[in-house]
Amino acid sequence: MSFLAKNYNRRKIAFKKGKGSFLYGTNGKKYLDFVQGIAVNSFGHANPYLIKAINNQSKKIWHVSNAFIIPEGERLAKRLTQKTFADYVFFQNSGAEATEAAIKVARRYFYSIGKPKKNRILCVKNSFHGRTIAAIFASGSKKMTEGFGPRVAGFDHFEFNSIKSLKKSINKNTAAIMLEPVMGEGGIKVHSKLFLRNLRKICNKKNILLIADEVQCGIGRSGKFFAYEYAKIKPDIVPIAKGIGGGFPIGAVLMSKKAASGINSAGTHGSTFGGNPLAMTIGNAVLDQIYKKGFLKEIQKKSIYFFEEQNKRKKDYSKLIEEIRAVDLLIGLKLFNDQTKFIKKLEQNKLLTIRAAENTVRILPPLNVKKKEIDLAVKIIRKVCRESK
Ligand SMILES: Cc1ncc(COP(=O)(O)O)c(C=O)c1O
């Protein structure tokens, strides 16, 4: 009997420990974990470098209020801004908090320049920006919002990757357009470079802020630090979470100087836990590894390797897998039919994956995955494909 709310369809496995890409079940089985907490554990389980960082910090100081200076957070913010478009950072604890902060930043900017009515946020239909009350209405999906009315006002929607639909949905009160460069929950759907470039141009022309939600596709997972870099554009606001904490809850919103100008005065926003010394130390330890020279290039190579190996025996799966959608280590196998059984069979063969929309099996190895672990995953996927024919 479980006393936890039944809002998750939990699989019947629990784990006693993890190491790198592997999880050890209480059932005695060793699983290759290509879920990694849904793109959270950037460096797998029990990463020695992260363990050392958390252990050291835990003996010094865990938490102080944001009423005081937090040097670890100052350092993390500086390092994030030095590598990106951003001039300012605000820290929270999760992705939904970060996307909501992004919305607040955009609205507050237009308020501060005397345009308070320019407050609508335009998002992709059936997207995913988190589960808080505003974030579900930002996503515009019936499934997520059903029963949670009254509807939170201020959100409009357009069709994925469609400039035509985007143009039609913009109005004079559009303050920001928020989208994921690569939609994770949506089934690894990639906004084209052309679309993103046109989007940036439209935002410039119409004085609209561009929010790139990099909660899932950011922090190296796309083979670039941020996925929007592929389109060679710069957004104005970027919410992040998941990978920056490597398993510790951290969220953040990155902002350009202009975008931050509305929120850059005392009392506009706040968080009790966001940016505490323990979290910030771990964020810095994650960046130490991601910022290592050549690390992102390695991710790109590993992704190509996975793709090539998987494609070698295309005939094994051509009737089962409609498309392989991959942006580096954000990989999706889009099946012709419902993916539930396929995921179950992978699990029976000790490979853990997770579902996404559009019959997609999501594969999310840690960023430091080894070649031989990719080989093992491909072997299992091929076996399951052969057996499922
Ligand atoms: C793109 C995106 N935005 C926001 C969120 C919400 O993050 P969290 O679950 O940490 O609130 C997620 C979570 O999957 C996400 O993928």
The ligand as an SDF file (V2000), in Angstrom:
LIG
                    3D

 16 16  0  0  0  0  0  0  0  0999 V2000
   10.9450   22.1420  -21.7080 C   0  0  0  0  0  0  0  0  0  0  0  0
   10.5300   22.0070  -20.2870 C   0  0  0  0  0  0  0  0  0  0  0  0
   10.1650   23.1060  -19.6110 N   0  0  0  0  0  0  0  0  0  0  0  0
    9.7910   23.0340  -18.3210 C   0  0  0  0  0  0  0  0  0  0  0  0
    9.7600   21.8240  -17.6610 C   0  0  0  0  0  0  0  0  0  0  0  0
    9.3210   21.7590  -16.2240 C   0  0  0  0  0  0  0  0  0  0  0  0
   10.3750   21.4100  -15.4000 O   0  0  0  0  0  0  0  0  0  0  0  0
   10.0960   20.8710  -13.9110 P   0  0  0  0  0  0  0  0  0  0  0  0
    9.4670   19.5470  -14.0290 O   0  0  0  0  0  0  0  0  0  0  0  0
   11.4530   20.8600  -13.2850 O   0  0  0  0  0  0  0  0  0  0  0  0
    9.2070   21.8730  -13.2620 O   0  0  0  0  0  0  0  0  0  0  0  0
   10.1400   20.6610  -18.3330 C   0  0  0  0  0  0  0  0  0  0  0  0
   10.1040   19.3470  -17.6580 C   0  0  0  0  0  0  0  0  0  0  0  0
   10.1360   18.3130  -18.2430 O   0  0  0  0  0  0  0  0  0  0  0  0
   10.5300   20.7530  -19.6860 C   0  0  0  0  0  0  0  0  0  0  0  0
   10.8920   19.6700  -20.3750 O   0  0  0  0  0  0  0  0  0  0  0  0
  1  2  1  0
  2  3  1  0
  2 15  2  0
  3  4  2  0
  4  5  1  0
  5  6  1  0
  5 12  2  0
  6  7  1  0
  7  8  1  0
  8  9  2  0
  8 10  1  0
  8 11  1  0
 12 13  1  0
 12 15  1  0
 13 14  2  0
 15 16  1  0
M  END
$$$$
